[in-house]
Amino acid sequence: MQDFYNRHRKVALMFSGGKDSIVCLDLIKNYVDRTVVIWNNTGANFPEIVDYMEKVKAKVPFFYEIKTNQPKSIAENGYPVDVLPLNFTELGQSITTKKTIKLRSYFDCCAENFWFPCNEVVKSLGITGIIRGQRLAESHKAPIRSGQHEDGIEYFFPIESWSDAQVMDYLESHNLLDDERLKMGHSSLDCWNCTAYLGDSEDRMKYVKSKHPEKFEELKIILKEINDAIKIETNGISKVLEI
């Protein structure tokens, strides 16, 4: 940690409010006065995340909030999905027929509302070292690894090799396990209306149903439309396999 900070004049911690980034914030407590804590506010947050970020903002010397507009992005470009029915994308609908819902890859949605805006801010702030809570045990992670350099920036993932159990043990032993959501896999919650990453979202959806039932009912309607779209687009495969 000390060597990393010695190499950089400006360091940023990419902070989502999830359990991994909370551990990282605690690990850098001796260097927090040399760190910009960056949160990407997509405009589709759960109220508890907004409240939590206000508490973090009050505790750290340098807090930077990136603001994007994910609801507007979805309205214009479609809902993110894990399985993409191409005829339901904007291009697909332009060459077939207009559908009741527009869909797109979750890569595109995350890039527009997270990855690209964060990258632009990091460059504008002159950050040369980035700390993230990325771990190898996660089902989804960026291809870059701790210690690698990309576009003039060194990445440091202090808990890269940690297991889920190690993260939970750390939170408990340091009295940081003070929120029910931290027991979930997707503890940062991110966008309440995200319709992707569903293979890892069962506990998240149960949380939404329990804490925000009106949002859950809205999500169910959207997910049913997505499920119907996938069935329509894969119907041809089923027919061919029955020949």
QUIVENBEL-V690757 format. One line per field, one symbol per residue. phi: phi as a letter, one per 40 degrees, with the letter a starting at -180 (. if undefined). psi: psi as a letter, one per 40 degrees, with the letter a starting at -180 (. if undefined). burial: b if it has 9 or more other C-alpha atoms within 8 Angstrom, else e. A space follows every 50 residues. Layout:
BEGIN
phi = ???
psi = ???
burial = ???
END
This chain:
BEGIN
phi = .ccccccbcbbbbcbbgccccccccccbdcbccbbccbbcccgbccdccc ccccccdccbcbbbbcbbbcdcccdcbhccbcbbcccbccccccbbbcbc abbaccdcccccbbcccccccdcccgcbbbbbccbccccbacccbdgcba fgbcbbbcbdcccdccccccdccbfbcbadccccccccgfccccbbfccb bccccccccccbdccccccdcccccccccccccbcccdccccc
psi = ddddddehdhiihhheeidddddddddedeedeehhhhhhheefiidddd dddddddedidhhhhhhigdddddddeiihidhhhdeeidddddebihie ihiiidddddddecddddddddddefhehhhifhideidhiieiiheihh fehhhhgdfdeiiddddddddddefegehddeeidgeedbhdfhfafdee eddddddddddgdddddddddddddddddddddeddddddee.
burial = eeebbeebebbbbbbbbbbbbbbbbeebeeebeebbbbbbbbbbbbeebb ebbeeebeebbbbeebebbbeebbeebbbbbbebbebbbbebbeeeeeee ebbbbbebbbbbbbbbbbeebbeeeebbbbbbbbbeeeeeeeeebbebee eebbbbbbbbebeeeebbebbbeeeebeeeebebbbbbbbbbeebeeeee bebbbebbbeebbebbbebeeebebbeebbeebeeeeeeeeee
END
